[in-house]
Amino acid sequence: MFEHDSPQPPRILLATGDADHDGVLVSVLMSAGMDVVSARAGQEVLTILQRPLQVDLLLLTATVTAPDAWTVCAQARALLGGAAWPIVFVLPGDDQGGMRRALAAGATEFVAPPCDDPAVPYRLRGLIDHHRRLARDSHRLALTKRLARLGHWEYAPRHGTVHWSLPSRQLIAGGTKVPD
């Protein structure tokens, strides 16, 4: 049904506090060829994310409790290290407050109920494929920089600071030992 880079089907961690909603989402996602791991409570989500189980996307509904979905989102973002990892909230399209809270907590995207819309799996697949390509390209760039002995720097105008990568500092130092 979908074209993508990975031979493995995407794995979605689905967190809902509502069994009926969970059943609809599981059915839609599995019929689109995705693996689904379900969790009911927020702590269960965080426990699953700490395991070596590879999850490609977290799909959260606002009905998740203990802790609430927004807290789970923020803690998941911290656990998984980075803004690129997709976290999608299921929120009514008119819930502007919930959307603002979700974005502040680290959400990537929103899906409005009902989630049996055939476009939902395509949107999720697009986010997953984008994340996989970004991770692959970042890895390739790091390898290329190492092979070419290229360094980089970042300027933070707000703080007036410059961060030099280790290869940059080594190039500037002319081969003398540079602390990490």
N, C-alpha and C positions, 0 to 999 in steps of 0.2 A: 504494500500500500504506500510506503514511503521510501524515498531514496535517502541514504545517509552514508557517512564515512565508516561507521563501526559495524562489524558483523554481529555485535550483540544488540538485542533489542533494548531500548531505553528502559531504565528502571525508575519508576515514580514512587516516591514515598508519599502516600496519601494520608493526610491527617484530618479527620472530621470528628465531630462529636455527635453525629447524627447517622444512625445505621441506615436509614432510608436513602439519604443523600450519598452515603458511602457506596451503597449497592449500585446506584445509577452511574456514579463516576467510575467504579471498578469495571462495570460492564462496557462503558464507552471506551475506556482506555485499553482494556484487554482486547476488544474487538478491533482496535487499531494496531494490535501487535506489540503492545507495551507490557512489561512486567509491572505488577503493582504490589507494593508492600503497604499494608494498612496499619494505622495506629489510631487509637481513639483519644488518648490523653496526651497532653503536651510533654510530660516527662517520658512517655514511651517513645515519642519522636526523638527526643534528645538522646535517649539510650541507644536507639537504633543507629543514629548518626555517629555514635562513638565506636561502633563495631566496624570491622573491616569490610562489611557489605558495601559494594559500590552502588551509590544512588546518584542518578543523573539530575533529578529535579525534585523539589519539595512542593507539594500542592496542599495548601492549608485552607481550611474554612474558618470563619470567624467563630464557629461554635466549639472549637477546641478549648478545653479547660485544663487546669492543673499542670503547668501554668497556662495562661491564656495564649491565643494564637500570636499576638503581637510580641509577647515575651519570647515565645518559641522561635519566632522569626529572627529576632535579634540574637538570641543565643545560638541558633543554627548558623547564622551568618558568621559569628565569631568562631564557632567550632570548625567550620568548613573553610575558613580563611579566604575571604575575598568577595568582592562585589560581583565577580563574573558568574558565580555559581547561581543558577536560576531558582528563585523562590517565588511561587505564584500564589496569590490569594484569591479565593472565591468570595466575592463580595457583591451585593446588589449594586447595579450601575449608578444608583442615586445616593450611595453611602459615601459622600465626600469626606466626612470625618474619619471613617474607617480606612479609606484610601490614603489619606494624609498620614495616619498612624502607621499604616503598613509600609509606606515608603520610608518614613522615618526609622522604622525598625529594620529596613533592609530588603523589602520586597522588590522583585524585578518587574512583575507584571500582574495584571488582574484578569480574572475571568468572571463574568456575570452569570448567575443562574438564569435559566436552567442550563445545566452542563451537558445535556444530551445533544447540544448543537454539534454537527459533524465538523465544524471548523476548530473546535477545541483541541482535538489531538494534533491537528496540523500546526496550530500555534505553539503547543507545547514541544512538538518535535522540532520546530524552527529554533526555539530557545535552546534546546538540548544540542542540536547540531552546531549552533553558533558557539556555545560554551566549549564543545569538544574541539572545534577548529581553533578557537582562541587558545586553549590549553596546548594543543599540538604546535601551533605557530609560535607561542611563547617559548616552548621547549626548544624548537628549532632555532629561534633567534639567539637564545642563550648559548646553544652549542656553536653557532656561527661566530658569535662574539668571542667565545673562548678560543676557537681555532684561529681566528684572525687576530687575536690579542687586542681586541678593541675594548675601549672603556667607554663609559658614559657618565654624565653628570646631570643633576637635577637642581634647578634653582627654585627656591621657595621665596617669592617676593614679599609675602606677608611677614615672614620672619627674617628676611634678608640673609638667608643661609644658602649654601651650596653643598649638596651631597655628592661626593665623588665616589664612583665605584672602585673596588680594589684594583682592577686592571688599570684604571685611569691613574690612580695614585702610584702604581708601580711604573707606569710609563713616565710620569713626571719625575719620579725619584731616580730614574736612570738605572734601574736594576738593583739599587740598594734595598734592603729588607724594609718593608712597610707594614706597620701593625694593622690588623683587621679592623 
